[in-house]
């Protein structure tokens, strides 16, 4: 990596820092933002108050309806709530007869954050599902009704709310062999109660998403309200900012309330209608929750009761292969892309993870190898794949290093600032003669960057790492504290992660090694300038500490061993490279190129030719200006 490349990275950093400073809001803008926040807060408080008033009205209306023997579904407005449990080897669902919906979901085979068996995805009022029907004279909400269970087995139940006059609401549940539950909703004998325009069933689904993992802020980054548009891809609401009543203009196939490693998903057979309203509100760490989710949806409804409204519910882990399997088990025959709940990165990065990392990871996981060893093996495989290019790049840098004395000799007469173009031309000419490319030093970074980004997206979403220990690390899916304290410190949090410290220290040492290699190939003032700019090279590892201290130990461990092997490869290549033999090879190549000018090609030759052309154009321009001055003086 030459001076220009280093300067390029510095300029990029300067532009980013400068842009951040330039775009920071002024005092007026800050004041306006604060006023806007206060306005939004006031509006939210007003909405909450209005909601309370509306709920109080509903309670009063319900109480009145209970007293009114002629009210719709009067007989179902009173009763005693009881539970019905559906279960298999992987999932246990508790349904309440009050409302007739699932009130608790326990995912088996996964320990919770305290180490207890099984994960409770939600329970009680943490998740609420209500079906709403708009009648001619009154609206009907299933949350107000008491249902009578029948046909109860470990996998099935029929919930019926009976008006006593031949009118019924019937909901059936069928739990599959794993995490998928089929659901139908049917109104019987009620067609006369609805408007002729009533063709949809209103659905209000809300959840207080529980913190399931040790690191609240890290898990919160991957907790999102995700949805799939019909005949299109998946989207999600912002994981960091509030999104209230976000309108989705297109019909939807499904909506999912996602934690980092587990999700609750609702799938519609005939789509959720356009203009669905979605809400996601991040929660503070002290609450024990990640997000408040809310989805107001509509789907098709047959008021005559001839065709049931069909939905499917998935309560389970965010496992890529499992979600692919669940799609095949769906009765709806739609292309659901459920596996996209597991975010694998941007298109190029997703391609790497989808068709390489996942297959290697699955293959190693099936062998029963410890997950820490799996990460080491994946690192070694990636290093083996990229080794030929890394070696070629290193040899190019070594060639520049052994040519350094010749470069200094060829450019010593160009020490003045105005002679820098001639100096660069002389260097390019010499590189061309020896067949060396000065741009080759950047290749390792270009090779590793997509891989680093791919692992950045893959590791935090790999549920296989959850709860897995390695060496001193108790859980590879969350941070590994070497020290913890009660109060948050800005930029650090409430702990120090050992793997993050190892990663940052190894990054500093690796930067020192690469900078030393770069100085060995720099000429004249370039080496001195490099020394003055060293602190910039140390800034990135320091920034990484503040970014990655809260990230998973598995990700930090991967970056640590990746840098370790990179340094080891560089060290071995340096020790096995004979500078004298390499210089002899370059001299032979120079002689061959001199004897056969057609062989002089490559980037260095093109750059040298371009600079030579520019120099000639500059000489001609200066000559033309001199002639003009002579003519003016002659007048």
N, C-alpha and C positions, 0 to 999 in steps of 0.2 A: 504494500500500500504506500504510494508515494505522497509527496507533500500536497499535491493538488487534491488527492483523495481525502487526506486528513482534513485539509481546509474545507472540503465539501461538507464533511460531517459536522465540522465546527459551525459552518455557515447555516446548515440545517438546524442545528441546536439553537443558534442565535436567532434564526427566523422564528422558531417555535416560541422561544422565550420572549422575543420582541413582540410577536403577535399576541401572546397572552397578556403582555403589559399594555399593548396598544388597545386591545379589545376589552380591557377591564372597564367596568362601568364607571362613569363619572359620579360625583356626589349627587347631582340632580337625578341621574338614572337610578342610583341606589335608592334615593328617596322615593322615586316613582315606583320602583320595584317593591319597596316596603309597603307603600300605599296600596299597590295592587295585591300584595299578599294579605294585607289587613282586610281589603275589600273581599277577597276570596274567602278569607276566614269568616268574615261577617256573613257572607252568603251561605257558607257551609253551616254556620250556626243557625241561620234562619231556616235553612232546609231541614236541619235536624229538629228544630222546634216545630216546623210544619209537619214533619213526619211523626213527631210525638203526638201532635194534635190529631193527625189522621189516625194513628194507632189507637188513641183514646176514643175517637169516634167509632172506630171499628169494634173496639171492646164493648162500648155502650150499645152499638147496634147488635152485636152478638148476644149481649145480655138480654136485650129487648126481644131478639129473635127466639131465645130460649124460653122466654115467658110467653111468646106468641105461638100458640099451637098450630097456627096456619102457615108459619114461615117455612120456606123451602128447606128441606132436609132438617126439620126441627128435631126429629128423633136422633139424628147423628151429631147434634151439637153438644150433647152431654154424654158423659161416660167416664170410664176409668182407663187411663193409659196403661198398656202392657207391652211387653217386648216379644218379638219373634226373631229367632236367630237362624240365619242361613250360613252354612259353613262347608268348607272342603279342606284339603290338606294345605292350601296356600292362603286362603282368605276366610275371614269371618265377618259377616255383616249382621248388625242388629237393627231391626226395623221397629218403629213405634206405631202402635195402633192409632195414636193421635197424629193425624196428618198422613199416615200410611207410607212414610218414606224412611230411608236409611238414616239413622242417627249416630251410628258408630261403625267404623271400618278398621279392622285389625289385619295387618299384613303379616303373615307367619314366615318364619325362617330368617328374619332379619332382626338383630338386636337393636334396641333403642339407644339413645345417647348415654343412658346411665348403665348400659350393659345388660338390662333385663331382656328376656326373650320376647320377640314380636314387637312390631311397630304399630302404635295406634295412630292412624292417619288423621282421624278426627273423632270427636265424641260430643254428645250433648248438643249444645247450641253452637258449637264450632262450625258446623255445616247445617244449612237449612235449605230444603227444596220445597217449593210451593207451586202447585198448578192452579191457574186462575181461569175461570170461565165467565164470559160476559153475557148475562142474560138480558131479556127484554125489560124486566122490572127490577131485577137484583143481580148482583154479581156473586159468584160462588168461589170460595177459596178452599182448597183441600186442607190447608193448615188448620182450619177451624173445625174439621170433621173428625169424628171417631170412626175408625174402620173395624170391621169384623174379619179376622183372619180365617181362612179355610184352605183345604187341600195343602196342609202344612207338612213339609218334609225338610230334610237337611238342605235341599237345593231349590225348593219351590214354595211359594205362598201366594194366595189370592187375597187381596185386601178389598173389602166391599163396604161402601157407605150406602145405607138404604134409607130412602125417604119414607118408606112405609106405604107409599101410594104407587108402587110399581116403578119408581124412579131410582136408578142406582148409578153409582160411579164405581167402576171395577178396575183395579190395578193388579197386574200379575207380575211376579218376579221369578226368573229362572236363573239360578247361579250355575255357571259352567264348571268345568273341571279345574279351572285355575282362577284368573282374575277378571273375567268378563261376565257381566250380568245382563240378561235380556229383559226388557220391560215393555209392557203394553198398558195403554190407558184407553178406557172405553166408557162412554156414557150410554146408559140404557133407559129407554122410555122417556127421554128428556127433549126430544126434538122440538116440541112446541114451546119450550121455555126460551129458545134462542132466536135471535134475529136471523133473517134469511141471509144476512151478510156475514154471519159468524162462521168462519172457516178455519180459524186458528185457535190453538191452545196456548195461553200465556204461561211462561215458565220463569219463575224467579229463583235463581240459584246463588247462594252466597256461602262464603267460607272464611273463617279466620284461620289462615294457614299457619300451623304450628311449627315452631323451630324443632327440627328433628336431629340436627347435628350440633357439634360442639361450638363451632365458629359461627356466630350469628351473622356478622357482616359478610363473610365469605359465602355462606349458604344463601343469603339474601340476594347476592348477585345472580344466582342461578334459579331463583324462585320467580316465575313469571306466569301471568295469565296468557296462555297460548291458544291460538285458534287456527283453524284451517278453512280457507275460503273454498267454495265449491269450484271444482275444476281449476284450482290454482294452488299456490304453495301455502306454507304456514307463516304466520306472523305472531308477534307477541307485543304486549304493552310494555312500556319502559319498566325496567327492573329497579330503577333508582329514583324516579320521580312519580308524583301522583298523576294518575289518569282517571278522571271522574266522568262517567257517562260518555265514554268514547263510542261514537257511532260508527258502525261497520256497514258500509253501503251495500256490500255484496252478500248473497246467501252464504251460510256456513255449513260445513259438514260436521264439525265438532268444536267443542270448547273444553279446555283443560285448565284446572287449577293445579299448578305445578310447584312442588318443592324442588330441592336440588336433586334428590334421588327417588322421589315418589310423586305420584300424580293421581288426581281424580279427574276422569274425563267423561263427558256426556256426548254421545253420538246420536245424530238424528237420521232416521231412515230416509225421510223426504226433505231433508235440509232444515236448517233454522232460517227463518225469513230474513230478508235484508233489513238494515237499520237496527240490528241488535245493539244493545247498550251495554258496554263493558266497563268495569271499574277495577282499578288496582291501586291500593294505598299502602306504601311501605310503613312498617311499624318499628318502634324503638326496641332496642335490645332488652330493656327492662320488662317489656310486656310478655316475653316468651313466644311472641308470634312474629312471622316474617312479613306477611301482607294481609290486607283485607281485600278479598275478591268479591265481586258481584257481577252477575250476568242476568240481564233481562232479555229473554228470548221468546220467540214464537215459532211454532211448528204447526203442521197441518192437523186438522181436527174434523171428524165427521159427526155432526150433531145428531144424525140419525142412528149412530151407533153400529152401522154395518161394517165399517172399517176401523180397526183400532189404530191409535197413534202409537208408533213403535220407537223406542229409544234403546240404546245400549250404554251401560256404565262400565268403565274400567277403573278399578282401584288397585294400583299395583306399583311395582318398581319401574324406574326409567332405565330399562335395559334394552339396548338397540335390537338385539336378536329376538328377545321376548316380544317386543312391540311389533316386529315384523310378523311373528307368529300370531299375535292377537288379531291382526288385520285379516289374516286368513280364516280365523275362527268367527269373524263377524258374519252375521246372517244377511247383511245388507248388500254384500257384493260390490262395495264401492272401493275406489282407490283412496284410502284414508291417509296414507303416509304417516301413520302413528309413530314410526321410528324417529321422525324429525323432532319429537319431544327431546331427544338427545341431541343437543346442538354440537355439531362437529366443525363449525367454522364457515368462513366464506367459501364460495364455489371451489377455488383451487385448493384451499386447505381442506375443505370437506372431501374433495376427491382423494387426497393423500390419506386421510383418516379412514374414509369409507373403503378404499380398495387396497390399502396396505396395512395401516396400523391395526385396524379391527381384526383382520385375518391373522396377523402375527399374534396379537393379543389373545384371540380365541384359542389358537393352537397351543400357546404356552399355558394358558389357563387350564385347558383340558388335561394337561400333563400333571396338574396338581402342584406346580412349582409355587413357592412363596412369591407374593406379589412384588416384593422388593427385588428379588432375583429376576422376575419378569421384566421390570423396568431396566435393570442392568443389561439383560440379554437384548432387549429392544434397542438400547443405546449402542451396543456392540454391532448389531446388525446394520443399523443406520450408518455407523462409522465405517463398516466394511464396504457398504454400497458407495459411499462418497469418497472412500480412500483414494481411488485412482485420480480423481479430479483434485483432491487436496494435495496429493503428492506432486502432481503436475504443477500446481500453483506454487508449492514450496520450492520446487526446483527452479521455477522462473525467478522467485525471490533470491534464491542462492546464486543464480547467474548474475543478477544485478549486484549482489554483494561482492562477488569475485571481480566484477568489472569496475568496482568503485575506484581503485587507483587509476585506472585508465580514464575514467570519467573526470576525475579531478585534474589529471594532466591535460585532457582535451579541452577543459573549460576554465582553466586557471586564468586565462587572459580576459575572461568575461565577468569580472567581479563588480563592475559598476552597475548601478540600478538600471541605467539606460541600455545595458547590454544583455538584459535577461532574455530577450527574444533570441538573440544569437546564441546564448548559452543553451537555451532549450533546444534550439535547432541542432547544435553540436551534439547534445545528449541523444536526441532522437536519431541522428545520423549514425552515432556509434551503436546504439541499440539495434538499429536496422542492419548494420554490418554484421553483428554477432547473432542476429535472429532472436532477439529478446523482446518480449512485450512488457512495457512498464505498467500496464493496467491489470496484469494477472494477479496481483496481490489482493485484490478485492474479491476474488472468486470464492474463497472459503466462506466469507460472510454471506455472499449471495446464495451459496449452496445451503448453508445451515439455517438461514432465516426462515424459509418456508417450513422446515422441519420443526424448528423451535416453536413457531406459531401453531403448527398442527398439534404438537404435544400440549401447548398451552390450552387448546380447546378440548383435547381428548381426555387428559388426565382428570380434570375436575368433574367430568361427566361420566367417568368409568365407575359404575356402582360396585364393580368387582373389588375395588380398592377399599370400599367402606368397611371399617372395622378390622382391616388387615394390619397386623403388626410386622415390624422388621427392625432388627437390632434394637435401638433405644426408642424407636417410633411405635407408639401404641396404636395409632390409627393413621394410615397413609392418606385418608381422604380429608383430613383436617390438619390444623397446625400442630406442631410438636413443641410445647413450651419448655424452655430451659429455666425460665423465670416468669412468674405471674404476679400481678398486683390488682388491687380492687378498682382503682379509678383509671379512666381512659386518659392517655397522654396523646395529644394531637400528633398525628402522623405515625404513631407507633401502635396505639391501642392499649391493651392491658396485659401484654405478654411480649416475650422475646422468643422467636422461633429458632431452634438450633439449626435446622436444615437451611433456613433462610440465611443465617449468618455464614454457614459453610459455603453456600452458593455465592454470596457476595464477596467473601474473602477469596474464593477460588477465581472469581471474575476479575478481581484486582490483580492477583498473581498472573493470570493469563494475559491481562492487558499489559502488564510489565514485560512479559516474555515477548509478546508481539511487537511492542514498541522498541524493545532492544533489537529485534530482528529488522525493524524498519530503519532504525538509526544506522545499522551496519551497512545499509545499501544507499544511504543518502549522501549527497555530495555537498561540500562547502557549508554554506549558510543554512541549508536544509536541516542538517543535524542540530544546529544550534536552535533553529526555530522549533524543532520538534521538542527539545528540552523545555522550551518556554511554554509549550502547549500541553505538557504532560497532564497537568491538573484537569484538563478537559476530559482526558481519557479515563480519569478516576471518578468523574462525576456520575457516569452512568451506573456503575455498581452501587454507589451510595443511593442514587434514586431507586434502584431496584430494591434496596432494603426496605424503604418506606412503602413500596408497592407490594412486595411479596411477603412481608412479615405476617400477614393475615391469610396468606394462601395455603393450600394444602401441602403437607409434608412430602407427598408423593411427587408433586410438580417441582418443588424446590430440590428434592433429592435427584430427580431426573436431570435438572439443569446442572447440578453439582457434578454428577458423574459424567455428564456430557462434556463439561469443561475439563474435567480431570483427564478423560481419554483424549481430548483434543490436544491438551498440553503434552500428554505422553507421546502422542504421534509426532508432534512437532519436535520434541526432544530427541526421539529416536531418529527421525529424519536428519536432524542437525548432526547427530553423532555419526551417522552412517554416510554422510556426504563428504567426499574428499575434495576440498577446494582446488587443489593443484590439478587433479585429474579433470575436474569440471572446467577449469580454465583452459586446459589443453584441448578439450573437446570443442570449446568455443572458438579457440584459435583456429582449429582445423575447419570448423564451420565457416569462419570468416574467410579463410583462404579459398574454400570451395565456392563461396558466394562471390568472391572477387574474381575467381576464374570463370564463373558462370553467372553473370549479372541477372539473368532471368530468375534465379532462385531468391533474389532479394524481394521478399514479399512480407505480408503480415501487417499487423496493426502498426508496429513501430515504423515500418517502411512507408506506410500510407501517411502517418502523422508527419514523418520527416519530409515527405514530398509536399504535403500541404503547407508546412511551415516554410519550406524553401520557396514555394510559390508566393506565399504572403510576403516574404522578405523581398522577393523580386518586385512585387507590386509596390511595396513601400519604397524601394530604391528608385523605381521609376517615378513615383509621386514626388519624392524629394528632389529628383533631378528636374522635374517639370516646374516645381516651385522655385528652384534655383534659377532656371532660365527666365521665369517671370520677373524675379527680383532684378536680374541683370538687365532685362529690357526696361524695367521701370527706372533703374539707375541711369541707363543710357539716355532716357528722355530728359 
